[in-house]
Amino acid sequence: MNWFLAPQTQDGAAGSSPAAARIGFTVGKVMGKAHERNRIKRRMREALRRHVDLLPQGFDLIFHPRRNVLTMEFAQLEREIVRILEQAGTEVARSAKHSWAAPKNPVTPRP
């Protein structure tokens, strides 16, 4: 399973608390018919629901599953989701050191 992590943009006031994490699934038509794609999303939602406390706040996490999500044991899917969430948490901690914000000395346009 592939996954992507991106910081959410700050639409609110500066210094406000981080926004709740957002999750997305990309399950294209190549994955099968509509009922198979829906089943993949339902299984993944349930596995995520059980581990919502591991979601990184202020970030968007997008899952791009493979077709074998339909046939794998649910416990194995859940372990994979937990592994990804832990990796995402590690990435967030690492990015806090480097900051996702704009450079400290931005280039200002000349008039």
C-alpha positions in Angstrom: 0.0 0.0 0.0 1.3 3.4 -0.9 0.6 6.5 1.3 1.2 10.2 1.1 1.5 12.8 3.9 1.1 16.5 3.4 0.8 19.4 5.9 -2.5 21.2 6.0 -2.5 24.8 5.0 -3.1 27.3 7.8 -6.4 29.0 6.9 -7.1 30.1 10.5 -5.3 32.6 12.7 -1.6 32.2 13.4 -0.9 30.3 16.6 -4.1 28.4 16.5 -4.2 24.7 17.5 -3.5 22.2 14.7 -6.4 21.1 12.7 -7.8 17.6 12.9 -6.1 15.0 10.7 -7.8 14.3 7.4 -7.7 10.9 5.6 -8.3 10.2 2.0 -8.5 7.0 -0.1 -7.6 6.7 -3.8 -9.3 3.6 -5.1 -9.5 3.8 -8.9 -11.5 1.8 -11.4 -8.5 -0.4 -12.1 -9.1 -1.9 -8.6 -12.4 -3.5 -9.7 -16.0 -2.9 -9.9 -17.8 -0.4 -7.7 -18.8 -2.9 -5.0 -15.1 -4.1 -4.7 -13.8 -0.5 -4.5 -16.4 0.3 -1.8 -15.5 -2.9 0.1 -11.8 -1.8 0.1 -12.7 1.6 1.5 -15.0 0.1 4.1 -12.3 -2.3 5.3 -9.7 0.5 5.5 -12.1 2.9 7.3 -12.8 0.2 9.9 -9.1 -0.5 10.5 -8.4 3.3 10.8 -11.3 3.8 13.1 -9.7 1.5 15.6 -6.5 3.5 15.7 -7.6 7.0 15.2 -5.4 8.1 18.2 -2.3 7.5 16.0 -3.3 10.0 13.3 -0.9 13.0 13.0 -2.7 16.3 13.7 -2.5 19.0 11.2 -1.7 16.7 8.3 -3.5 15.1 5.4 -2.9 11.4 5.0 -3.8 9.7 1.7 -3.9 5.9 1.2 -3.5 4.3 -2.1 -4.3 0.6 -1.6 -3.6 -2.3 -3.8 -6.1 -4.9 -4.9 -4.9 -7.5 -2.4 -6.7 -5.5 0.4 -9.8 -7.3 -0.7 -8.5 -10.7 0.1 -6.0 -10.2 3.0 -6.9 -11.1 6.5 -8.4 -8.1 8.4 -5.7 -8.5 11.2 -3.0 -8.2 8.6 -4.6 -5.1 7.1 -4.9 -3.6 10.5 -1.2 -4.2 11.2 -0.3 -2.5 7.9 -2.5 0.5 8.8 -0.9 0.8 12.2 2.6 0.5 10.6 1.8 3.3 8.2 0.3 5.5 11.0 3.4 5.0 13.1 5.6 5.9 10.1 3.6 9.0 9.4 4.0 10.0 13.1 7.8 9.6 12.7 7.7 11.7 9.5 5.7 14.5 11.3 8.2 14.5 14.2 11.1 14.7 11.7 9.4 17.5 9.8 9.0 19.5 13.0 12.7 19.8 13.2 13.0 21.1 9.6 9.6 23.0 9.6 7.2 22.8 6.6 6.9 26.6 6.7 8.3 29.0 4.1 12.0 29.8 4.2 13.2 32.2 6.9 14.5 34.7 4.4 11.9 34.9 1.6 12.8 36.7 -1.5 10.8 39.9 -1.8 9.9 41.2 -5.2 11.4 44.5 -6.3 9.0 47.3 -7.1 
